[in-house]
Amino acid sequence: MSEIKNTYYIQMATGEISRSSTDSPWNFKIEATDEEITAMREIFDNNHSTDWQGFYRAHVPYVQYHYDRENDDYDDNLRKAYKMIHELGDDDAKQHIESMGILNPDGPKDHL
């Protein structure tokens, strides 16, 4: 039995997932099941936690950015979110993400 998909609106900067297109600004429109939205929420929650860890790490002056596991984790979570949006998104979402090159193996890895 296939699951019912609903329309959701995603705001990448805040990690907000909404069923309404008018309540707040959004970047991407997707069609997803409850399980897929739960997985997306976990990605955004992980990034929120990683962001706080990075904030605390930023106050340690001897750790350089390119040796910072928290920043790498944050970037990896963003890639996961964009990949999921690309899979579930409408044509505009797919085209925009493809134009970013973020899913390409040789894409802008350090320019999220």
N, C-alpha and C positions, 0 to 999 in steps of 0.2 A: 504494500500500500504506500503510495507516495504521500509525502508530507505537503501540507498547504504552505505556499510561499506568500509572504506579505511584502508590501513595499515599505522600504525604510530609507531614511535620509541620513547621511553620514557627514559629520563635521570633523575633519581630520585634526584640526588644531586643538580641539577640546576633547576629542574622543567621544563626542556625543552621537548617540543613535536615537533617532526619533521616527515615529510613524506619521508625523505631521510635517508637511512641507512649509507651513506658514508660521510655526511657533518660534523657530530660530533659523539662523542662516545655515546652509548646508553646502557641501561640495559635491557629493556623489549620491545618486539614486540607485538602490539595489533591490533585488527581489530575493528574499531569503526565508528559510525555514526557521523555526524556533531554535533548533540545534545550531544552525549556522550563525544566528545572531548571538547565541551564547558563546560560541567560539570567538566571534569578533569582539565581544565585550571582554573576554579574557585577555585578548591581545592588548586592548586599550588599557585594561586594569594593570597588566604587566608593565606597560610603558609608563603609566602614572607612578607606579612603585619605583621603577628604574630611574625615572626622572628625579625623584626625591633622593635616591641614592647618589645620583650624579651631582645634585645640589650640595650634599654633604661632602662628597669627594672634592668638589671644586674649592673647598676651603682648606685643602691640603696642598700647599704650594709646590711640593716636590714631585707630585704625580703629573706627568705631562699628558696632554689630551690623547696622543696616539698610543699611550699605554693604559688607556682607561677602559676597562671592561664594561662599565656602566654605559658609556657612550656607544660602544659596539653593540650591546644588548638593545639599546634604544633604537639604533639604526636597523637592527635585524627585525625588531617588532614592527617598525614602520614598513619594511619590505613585506612582511607577512600580511599586514593590513592591506597594503596596496594590491598584493597578489589576490587576496580574498575579494576585494572590491572589484578587481578586474574580472574575476570568475563570475561574480554575482551581479555586476553592474549593468546598467543600460549601455547603449551604444556610445553615448557621450562620455560616460565614465571609462569605458574600455579605450576609446580613442585618446582621451586625455592622459591616461596612465601610460599607454604605449608611447605617446609623444614625449613623456618624461624620461623614458629609457630606464626606469628604475628596476624593471623586471629582467632586463637584458643582463647576461653574465658579465658583459664588458661595459655595462651602463655606469651611470654616475654614482658609484658606490659611496664615495665620501661627500656627496653633495645633496644630501637629503635636506 
